[in-house]
Amino acid sequence: MTDLPQLSRFAEDTRPLKSIRVPPRQGRDPVFFAVLVGGAIRPALQEIVDEQRRLHGITAALLPATTLHISLVGVGFYQELSGSDLAVAMATGDAIGFSPFDIALTRLASFRRKVGSPPMVLRPGSDTPLVELARLLRWGMLERGFEVRSAPSEAFHLTLCYDRVHAPEIALERPPTLRVDGFALVRSFYGQGRYEVIGEWPRQRTG
């Protein structure tokens, strides 16, 4: 389990965590709230990827369990966030009264993009509880004086892989069900395919 940073650690230092701005060609690291999918549902996801390989010639592998996630709310870029910004995000997570819920990932499709291979994704229905969770996180940060640096979106999705083949949108006959036991504040390292968990809720008890 990732060691969780203490809120006071961020609040005491309001200086930017990175004082040198990263050149655009090197990219910036997105920070966002997300549901971390983990490995429990991975066999069902692998079956879907394998079926798309047989039907449409998908060649890409399923993404590692460590990066499978559903984004909820974008916070900003790590190189541009201060310690107090992260303190607000952590406080917002702490204030959420979270109860586990299930979501059915009912549709499969590839998102079109101008550059690179399109992501093949699973999407839940429009009535997913993710909508309310994202709304609470967004408004929690706004109420604490932090302007969220992403537009509201209900296009929740779980990326399975990136492949040059464009999979047609379909409704799955046997949609996998994901048990959502919590959510996290995540830093994604640009171009490296790895994440750092900054905070995770519900908080894990220690001792």
N, C-alpha and C positions, 0 to 999 in steps of 0.2 A: 504493500500500500504506500502511495506517495505521502511523504511527510508534508503536512499542510502548513503553510506560512501563517503566522499570527497576524491579526489585523493591525495590532499596535506597531508591528515592524514596518508596515507601509505608512501608517499615519504619522510616525515620528519624522519621516524624511519626505518632504514635499518636492525635492529636486527630481528632475527627470532621471529615470533609472539608467538611461543611456544618454550621455551628454553629447556624443558625436552622432550626427545625423547620418544614416546609412544612405549611400548613393542609390538612386533608383535602380540602376542596373543590377545591384546586389539584392534588391527586393526588401520587403519589410515583413515582419512576422505578425500575422493577424492574432488578435486576442478576442475570444468569444465565449459565450455560454453555450453549452452543448450537452446532449445526452450521449454518454459513452456507451457504445453497444456491447463491447466485450466479446467473449468467446462462446457464450452459451447458445446463441442463435446461429453461430457460424456454420454448423452442418447444413441447416436449412438454406442459408444464403449460398453455400457452395453448390447445392443441388440446383439452384436457380441459374447460377453462372454456367454450370455444366450443361444444363438444358439449352441455354442460349448459344453455347458453343456448338451443340449438335444442330440446332435449328438455323442459326444465322452466321456461324463461323467466327464467333467471338474468340479471340486468342489470348486476351489479357487474363491475368490471375486475379482472384479475389484479393482485395486489399487486406493487409495484416489486421488482426484483431485489435492491435494497439492504436490504430487510426480510424477504425470504423466508428462513425458518430453521426448524429443528427444535429445540425446547427440550430440554435434558438435565437440568439441576439448577438450581433457583432458589437464589440466594445470599442475597438480601435486597433492601432498598430503599436506593438510593444515599444518600438523605438521612439514613439511619440507620446506615450502615456507616462504620467508622473506617478510617484508613490501614492499621492492622495487620490489619483484617479483609480488606481487598483484598490485602494482602501474603500472607496465608494462601491465598487463592484463586489468586493468581499462582504461589505455590510449588507448590500442588497441580497446576496445569496443567503446570508444568515437570517434575514427577516422573512424568508419564504417558508410558510407552513406547508411542507411537502408531504404528500401521501402517494405511495406507489400506485401505478396504473398500467394497464395494458393497451397497446396499440396494434392494430392489424395493418401490415404493409401490403396494401391491396393492389397497387398498380406498379408496373415496370415500364421504363422508357429510357431513352437516351436524350440528354439535353444537348441542343445544338450550341456550338460555340465557334467563334471566328478563327481561333488559333488552337492548335493541339487537338488531341483525340477527345471526343465527347465523353462525358461521364455516363455510365449506365447506372440508373438509380432505382430505388424502390420508394414509393410515396404512400403515406397513409390517407385515409379519407379526410374530408374537409371538416368533420366534426371532432377531430382529434383533440384530446386534452392539452396537447402541445401548444395550441393557440393561447389558452389561458395562462400557461406557465410562461410563455414568451412575453405576454402582455404584462404580467406581474413583474418580471425582471426589467423590462423596459421602463415601466412607470416607476419602479423602485429607484432606479438610477436617476431618472428625471426629478423625482421628489427630493433627492439628495444633492441636487444642483449640478449633475453631470449630464451633458447633452450627448445622447447616444449617437454614435457615428455610423449608423447604418439605417437604411429605410426599413420600415415595418414590412414583414413578408410572412405569408402563411404557406409558402411553397416549401414546406418541410420535406426533406428527402434524405435517404441514406445511400451514399455512393458506394457501389459495389466494386467498380473497376473503371479504368479509362481505356477505350478501345476505338480503333479507327472505324469499326463497323457500327452503323447506327441501328440500334435495336428498335423495332416498332413498338409503339405504346400498346400495352395489353392490360386487361384485368386478370389477375392471377386466379386460377381455379382453387388453389390451396395456399392462400396468403399466409406467410409466417407471422406469428404474433410475438411482439417484443415486450417483455416486462421491463418497465421503466422504474428502476429502484432509486433514482436520484439524478442529479445533473452536476455539471462541473464548469469551472472557469479554466479555459485552456489557452495555451500559447502554441501556435503552429509555426515551426521553424521553416521559413520560406525555402522551397526547393529541396528539403532534406527528408521529407516523408516521416517526420517524427513530431511528437507533441510533448509538452510539459504541462502537467496538471498543477495549476496555481492554487485552486481551491475546489473542494468537493462537498456536496451536500446530499443527504443529511450528513452532518459531521460524524466521523468515526470516533467512537468512544475509545479512550486510552486508559491504561492503568487497570 
